[in-house]
Amino acid sequence: MRRRFARGVLTLALAVVCLAQIPLPPEKEEPGKNKDIVLPSGKSQRDEILKAEHRQNLKDAAQLIDLSQQLKQDLEKNDRYVFSLDDLKKIDDIEKLAKKIRSRIRHD
């Protein structure tokens, strides 16, 4: 059962990483809507924000994978069928990271 749970957590982590790679469909511009703001450096503000979000998604995904692997190792080491508080904290951290990545991808 612990292995199945660990596999599920790793599968979730990998799914989040894969979803981070899917580009968003282009938004339709409305006639009254302002166009993208150009920064003093000449770069698009929207592009810079998207690049920063992408870098943060990659960092969070790496941290998500690291936490998942730590959790898996802890579960494999534990010969009792009881979760420790550290394991539960890791599970909560995994869930929070996945939600952060999802919200950035959806632009919520």
Buried (B, 14 or more C-beta within 10 A) or exposed (E): EBEEBBEEBBEBBBEBBEBBEEEEEEEEEEEEEEEEEEEEEEEBEEEEEBEEBBEEBBEBBEBBBEBBBBBBEBBEEEEEEEBEEEBEEBBEBBEEBBEBBBEBBEEE
